[in-house]
Amino acid sequence: MPHACCYRCVFDKSYPGCNLECAKAVEDVIMKEGSDTVGGAIFEPITAGGGIIPPVGEYYREVAAICKRHGVTLIMDEVVCGIGRTGTMFGYQHYGLAPDIVTMAKGVASAYMPISCTVTTGEVFASLQDPGDKLSYFRDISTFAGCAAAAAAALENVRIIEEEKLLENVTKMGEYLLEGLKENLDHVNVGDVRGKGLLMGVEFVEDKMSKTPLPEDRIVDICAETAARGVLVGRTNRSFPNQNNIINLAPAYIVTREDCDIILKTLREAIKTVLG
Ligand SMILES: Cc1ncc(COP(=O)(O)O)c(C=O)c1O
């Protein structure tokens, strides 16, 4: 399926006059494959590793309608966005969706313990069981399933997020940092700044007209410069061939305004050092 990144629209159109071609293309894929052969369609609400891509508001409404029309299970991969990263408990909540299956991992115990979950509706779960067989159960297997310490860490993590109202901070600081990036990184090589909550990306280009991705080694250098100044940032990791030109920011949910200012100042200095 085509991606939903407006900055590099596959259909060479601009929102809102684009007829949501990227979402409509999902139907073409299902039809091409034969809808009776498509068990499910899996989406990351906001693509993380592929370059921090928040689709436009109506994107998933269109996708969900297509999936429903063809009896295709809609699966949201919330491994990155899940449990608060974008300011809501799940990324799909920004889009008013009711997915059939949701996966989550990194945020479940804030990575203090390795734990992941797959959640589904009663209807999907029932379809995995054989009602005529009393011993029927959902067959999965995992070496460390049932690790009580990881589950305890997850419960405590979610309790802290709720009690300390951290999602409010994620939203507030996310807006502050995104605005700050847009204002402070007005640089010839910064092509796009985008994100949601405390998940954001800065896309680097040779120049704003051609949008030619800046070579990966320049991005590596910028990351090294920020690290040398005490700020760790991520970057796209070869998700798209020849397009590893995006720096990812995902600060902790407890980040303060002062921390955001340090991030902004450091990134600006690192860019200046590497790109002039
Ligand atoms: C969006 C997304 N889905 C799934 C995975 C894989 O998840 P896990 O490592 O929990 O299997 C990752 C990265 O680890 C990811 O970024």
The ligand as an SDF file (V2000), in Angstrom:
LIG
                    3D

 16 16  0  0  0  0  0  0  0  0999 V2000
    5.4970   -0.3410   14.9010 C   0  0  0  0  0  0  0  0  0  0  0  0
    6.2170   -1.5580   15.4050 C   0  0  0  0  0  0  0  0  0  0  0  0
    5.5590   -2.7210   15.4210 N   0  0  0  0  0  0  0  0  0  0  0  0
    6.1570   -3.8450   15.8790 C   0  0  0  0  0  0  0  0  0  0  0  0
    7.4620   -3.8310   16.3180 C   0  0  0  0  0  0  0  0  0  0  0  0
    8.0220   -5.0890   16.8310 C   0  0  0  0  0  0  0  0  0  0  0  0
    7.5510   -5.2260   18.1230 O   0  0  0  0  0  0  0  0  0  0  0  0
    8.1640   -6.2830   19.1300 P   0  0  0  0  0  0  0  0  0  0  0  0
    9.6230   -5.9630   19.2130 O   0  0  0  0  0  0  0  0  0  0  0  0
    7.4450   -6.0430   20.4170 O   0  0  0  0  0  0  0  0  0  0  0  0
    7.8990   -7.6270   18.5560 O   0  0  0  0  0  0  0  0  0  0  0  0
    8.1860   -2.6420   16.3190 C   0  0  0  0  0  0  0  0  0  0  0  0
    9.5790   -2.5250   16.7940 C   0  0  0  0  0  0  0  0  0  0  0  0
   10.0700   -3.1730   17.6560 O   0  0  0  0  0  0  0  0  0  0  0  0
    7.5420   -1.4700   15.8570 C   0  0  0  0  0  0  0  0  0  0  0  0
    8.1850   -0.2760   15.8420 O   0  0  0  0  0  0  0  0  0  0  0  0
  1  2  1  0
  2  3  1  0
  2 15  2  0
  3  4  2  0
  4  5  1  0
  5  6  1  0
  5 12  2  0
  6  7  1  0
  7  8  1  0
  8  9  2  0
  8 10  1  0
  8 11  1  0
 12 13  1  0
 12 15  1  0
 13 14  2  0
 15 16  1  0
M  END
$$$$
